[in-house]
């Protein structure tokens, strides 16, 4: 190909993204060139833009969530089901690429801990060819090890599907390590996309009550539409008032599972007080450093026999679960996508996320973005 792709590039922290053009590469054997039809903004992107993520190489094309169409294929390539990919096929992919050979990939079967794992739009700079390694662009070149999902026959708006790739998949991983049983009480800290998926998945797993704590009424209202049974506004209540409310709902025991989806140490400090003896505390909101906390291991963890679990990103199976959930209820999950911008307005999209005006923004091809 001699054509060029447009990309919005982060060249300096806390500065506007620059529009740059790069040659569109020919895919090598096993690679897939994708034309982006929707690119999601994760709050991790905001942290990277602000210089808060130590992994960020400059310059970089941000964006680890996306849906697209196959533009060119390097030989015969199949998706995870064995379906051969054809030019024009709509496509979804796992954001993380792993080696498939290390101890974590093969023996422990925990590929999200692969030391060789990289993520589009996070780990690799665009300074050198093939350049197009993030989804804030017209095109993205998928590594031959990328696991893909053909969306042929799917008529769901691509913009609605992008959230499955990160927040949805991470939520599915959380439920894999600690899922509610029928009748359990679940607390979710934070009604961002991750917390909203946790509320939805917890409700569908059989939780009796799903309590969401957050500071934005509109997001708390959306949590109720996704399956939450109760919300607590942290701006209108104190930590002790929230704990009292949860104890009253659980006959004085506390929640069976508390999911942290905030990424702030203060949330963990509070969350551990909300878990019942023998319950589980699952922390998944820290995509970057979020501070430290005072912890009394005897009182907060050991005496209560609490399972304190950290969840780092996700695997392909979790992306599949999140994708299937959205495909089964697209209208239910569509409101998570609150804002749409053309690719050229990527900086404005990041600003809207940073100001918490946008719950989740999506970048669309030129001419298709509309707030």
C-alpha positions in Angstrom: 0.0 0.0 0.0 1.2 3.5 -0.8 -1.6 5.2 1.1 -1.2 6.9 4.4 -3.1 6.6 7.7 -4.0 9.4 10.0 -3.2 9.1 13.7 -3.6 11.3 16.8 -0.2 11.1 18.6 0.7 11.8 22.2 4.1 13.6 22.0 4.1 15.3 25.4 2.2 14.8 28.6 -0.6 17.1 29.3 -0.4 18.6 25.8 -2.8 18.3 22.8 -2.4 15.2 20.6 -0.8 15.9 17.3 -2.3 14.7 14.0 0.3 12.8 12.1 0.3 10.6 9.0 2.1 7.3 8.6 2.4 4.8 5.7 -0.1 2.0 5.8 2.0 -1.2 6.1 1.6 -4.4 4.2 0.7 -7.1 6.7 3.3 -9.9 7.1 2.3 -13.5 7.4 -0.4 -13.9 10.1 -0.8 -10.2 10.6 -4.1 -8.4 10.0 -4.5 -4.8 8.9 -7.7 -3.3 10.4 -9.5 -0.2 9.4 -10.9 1.2 12.7 -14.7 1.8 12.8 -14.7 2.7 16.5 -12.0 3.4 19.1 -12.7 3.5 22.8 -11.2 5.8 25.3 -10.4 4.2 28.6 -9.6 6.2 31.7 -6.2 4.6 31.6 -5.6 6.7 28.4 -6.3 9.8 30.5 -3.7 8.7 33.1 -1.2 8.2 30.3 -2.0 11.5 28.7 -1.4 13.2 32.1 1.9 11.4 32.6 0.7 9.3 35.5 1.5 5.9 34.0 5.2 5.0 34.1 4.8 2.6 31.2 4.1 5.3 28.6 6.7 5.6 25.8 6.7 8.8 23.7 5.6 9.4 21.0 2.7 7.0 21.1 -0.6 6.4 19.5 -2.9 5.8 22.4 -5.9 3.5 22.4 -6.2 -0.2 23.4 -9.9 -0.6 22.7 -11.3 -0.9 19.2 -13.6 -2.5 16.6 -12.8 -2.5 12.9 -13.0 -4.1 9.5 -10.4 -6.3 8.0 -8.5 -4.2 5.3 -5.8 -6.7 4.4 -4.6 -10.1 5.6 -1.2 -11.6 5.6 -2.0 -15.0 4.2 -4.8 -17.1 5.7 -5.6 -16.0 9.2 -8.4 -17.3 11.4 -10.2 -16.0 14.4 -10.5 -17.9 17.8 -13.3 -20.1 16.4 -11.3 -21.0 13.3 -13.2 -18.7 10.9 -11.1 -17.5 8.1 -10.9 -13.7 8.0 -11.8 -12.0 4.8 -11.3 -8.4 3.7 -14.3 -6.4 4.8 -15.2 -8.6 7.8 -16.0 -6.7 11.0 -13.6 -7.6 13.7 -13.0 -7.4 17.5 -9.7 -8.4 19.2 -8.1 -9.0 22.5 -6.1 -5.9 23.5 -3.3 -7.9 25.0 -0.8 -9.9 23.0 1.2 -12.6 24.8 4.1 -14.9 23.9 2.2 -18.2 24.5 5.5 -19.9 25.5 6.4 -18.7 29.0 5.6 -20.3 32.4 2.6 -18.0 32.9 1.2 -18.7 29.5 1.7 -22.5 29.4 2.0 -23.9 32.9 0.1 -21.6 35.1 -2.4 -20.6 32.3 -2.4 -17.0 33.5 -1.4 -15.3 30.3 -2.4 -11.9 31.6 0.8 -12.1 33.7 3.0 -13.0 30.8 6.3 -11.0 31.2 6.3 -10.5 27.4 2.8 -9.3 27.1 2.1 -6.0 25.3 -1.0 -4.0 24.8 -1.9 -1.9 21.8 -1.8 1.8 22.6 0.1 1.3 25.9 3.5 -0.3 25.6 4.9 0.5 22.1 5.9 3.8 20.6 4.9 4.8 17.2 8.4 6.2 16.4 9.5 3.3 14.4 7.7 1.1 11.8 5.0 -0.2 11.6 3.9 2.9 13.6 0.2 2.0 13.7 0.0 0.2 17.1 -2.7 2.1 18.8 -6.4 2.7 18.0 -6.4 6.5 17.9 -5.9 6.1 14.2 -7.5 5.2 10.9 -5.7 1.8 10.8 -4.2 -0.6 13.2 -1.8 -3.5 12.4 -2.6 -6.6 14.5 0.4 -8.7 15.5 0.1 -12.3 14.2 -0.3 -13.5 17.8 -3.4 -11.3 18.4 -6.6 -13.3 19.1 -9.5 -12.0 17.2 -13.3 -12.5 17.0 -15.1 -12.2 13.7 -18.3 -10.2 13.9 -19.7 -11.3 10.6 -23.5 -11.3 10.9 -23.5 -9.0 13.9 -25.5 -5.8 13.4 -24.7 -4.1 16.8 -23.3 -0.6 16.6 -19.5 -1.0 16.8 -19.2 1.9 19.2 -21.2 -0.1 21.8 -18.8 -3.1 21.6 -15.5 -1.3 22.4 -16.1 -1.4 26.1 -15.9 -5.2 26.1 -12.2 -5.0 25.3 -11.0 -3.5 28.6 -13.5 -2.7 31.4 -15.9 -5.5 30.4 -13.1 -8.1 30.1 -11.6 -7.0 33.4 -14.9 -7.2 35.1 -15.3 -10.8 33.8 -11.9 -11.6 35.2 -13.0 -10.2 38.6 -16.0 -12.6 38.7 -13.8 -15.5 37.7 -11.7 -15.0 40.8 -14.6 -14.2 43.1 -18.2 -14.7 41.8 -21.3 -14.2 43.9 -23.4 -17.2 44.8 -27.2 -17.0 44.6 -28.4 -14.7 47.3 -25.1 -13.0 48.0 -24.7 -9.2 48.6 -22.2 -7.5 46.4 -20.8 -4.0 46.8 -19.1 -2.2 43.9 -17.0 0.9 44.6 -17.0 3.2 41.6 -19.6 3.6 38.8 -17.2 4.0 35.9 -17.3 1.5 33.0 -15.5 -1.1 35.1 -17.8 -0.7 38.0 -20.9 -0.7 35.8 -19.9 -4.0 34.2 -19.2 -5.4 37.7 -22.7 -4.4 38.8 -24.3 -5.9 35.7 -22.3 -9.2 35.9 -22.8 -9.5 39.6 -26.6 -9.2 39.2 -26.6 -11.7 36.3 -24.6 -14.1 38.4 -27.3 -14.3 41.0 -26.5 -11.7 43.6 -29.5 -10.8 45.8 -28.4 -7.2 46.2 -25.8 -5.2 44.2 -24.9 -1.9 46.0 -22.9 0.7 44.0 -21.0 3.5 45.7 -20.2 6.5 43.6 -20.2 10.3 43.5 -22.2 11.0 40.3 -26.0 10.7 40.3 -26.2 10.1 36.6 -23.8 7.2 36.8 -25.5 5.7 39.8 -28.8 5.9 38.0 -27.2 4.0 35.1 -26.0 1.4 37.5 -29.6 0.7 38.6 -30.6 0.2 34.9 -27.8 -2.4 34.6 -28.8 -4.4 37.6 -27.8 -2.6 40.8 -30.4 -2.7 43.5 -29.2 0.1 45.6 -26.8 3.1 45.3 -25.0 5.2 47.8 -23.7 8.6 46.8 -20.4 9.2 48.5 -20.8 12.9 48.3 -24.0 12.8 50.3 -22.9 10.2 52.9 -20.0 9.5 55.2 -18.0 6.2 55.2 -19.7 5.3 58.5 -23.1 6.0 57.1 -22.4 3.8 54.1 -21.1 1.0 56.3 -24.2 1.2 58.5 -26.5 1.0 55.4 -24.6 -2.1 54.2 -24.7 -3.8 57.6 -28.5 -3.1 57.8 -28.9 -4.9 54.4 -26.9 -7.9 55.6 -28.2 -8.5 59.1 -25.0 -7.0 60.5 -22.6 -9.2 58.6 -21.3 -7.0 55.7 -21.1 -7.7 52.0 -20.1 -11.2 50.7 -17.9 -9.6 48.0 -16.7 -6.0 47.5 -15.3 -5.0 44.1 -13.0 -2.0 44.0 -13.2 -0.2 40.6 -11.8 3.2 41.6 -8.0 3.1 41.6 -7.6 5.1 44.8 -6.1 3.9 48.1 -8.8 5.6 50.2 -11.4 3.3 48.5 -9.6 0.2 49.6 -9.4 1.5 53.2 -13.1 1.9 53.2 -13.9 -1.2 51.2 -12.2 -3.6 53.7 -14.6 -2.4 56.4 -17.6 -3.4 54.2 -16.6 -7.1 53.8 -18.1 -9.7 56.1 -16.0 -12.2 57.9 -15.0 -14.8 55.4 -15.8 -12.6 52.5 -13.8 -11.4 49.5 -12.3 -8.0 48.6 -11.4 -7.8 44.9 -9.3 -4.8 43.8 -9.1 -4.2 40.0 -9.2 -0.4 39.6 -5.5 0.3 39.8 -4.3 0.5 36.2 -1.6 2.9 37.5 -0.2 3.8 40.9 -3.0 5.1 43.1 -1.3 5.8 46.5 -0.6 3.7 49.6 -2.8 3.0 52.6 -2.4 2.1 56.3 -3.4 -1.5 56.8 -3.9 -3.5 60.0 -3.4 -7.0 58.7 -4.8 -8.6 61.9 -7.9 -6.5 62.1 -8.6 -5.8 58.4 -7.7 -9.2 56.8 -6.5 -12.0 59.0 -9.1 -11.8 61.9 -11.9 -11.5 59.4 -10.4 -14.3 57.2 -10.9 -12.1 54.2 -9.7 -13.1 50.8 -7.9 -10.0 49.5 -7.5 -10.4 45.7 -5.8 -8.3 43.1 -7.0 -8.6 39.5 -4.7 -7.5 36.7 -6.2 -7.0 33.3 -7.8 -10.0 31.5 -7.4 -12.9 29.1 -9.1 -13.7 25.8 -11.8 -15.7 27.5 -12.8 -12.7 29.6 -13.0 -10.5 26.5 -15.2 -13.2 24.9 -17.5 -13.2 27.9 -17.9 -9.4 28.0 -18.5 -9.3 24.2 -21.2 -12.0 24.5 -22.9 -10.1 27.3 -23.1 -6.9 25.2 -24.2 -8.7 22.1 -27.0 -10.3 24.1 -28.2 -7.0 25.5 -26.9 -4.2 23.2 -29.6 -1.7 24.1 -29.0 -2.2 27.9 -25.3 -1.5 27.6 -25.4 1.3 24.9 -25.7 4.1 27.5 -22.2 3.4 28.8 -21.0 5.1 25.6 -21.9 8.6 26.6 -19.9 10.7 24.0 -18.8 10.2 20.4 -16.1 12.3 18.7 -14.4 12.3 15.3 -10.8 11.0 15.4 -9.5 14.5 14.9 -11.1 15.6 18.2 -9.2 13.0 20.3 -7.8 15.7 22.6 -11.3 17.0 23.3 -12.4 13.5 24.0 -9.6 13.0 26.6 -10.5 16.4 28.2 -14.2 15.3 28.5 -13.1 12.1 30.2 -10.7 14.0 32.5 -13.4 16.4 33.6 -15.7 13.4 34.2 -18.2 14.9 31.7 -17.9 11.7 29.6 -18.5 8.3 31.2 -16.9 6.7 28.1 -16.0 8.4 24.9 -15.5 6.8 21.5 -13.6 8.0 18.5 -15.2 7.5 15.1 -13.9 7.8 11.5 -13.9 11.3 10.0 -17.4 12.7 9.5 -19.1 10.2 11.9 -18.3 11.7 15.3 -21.1 13.5 17.1 -21.3 14.4 20.8 
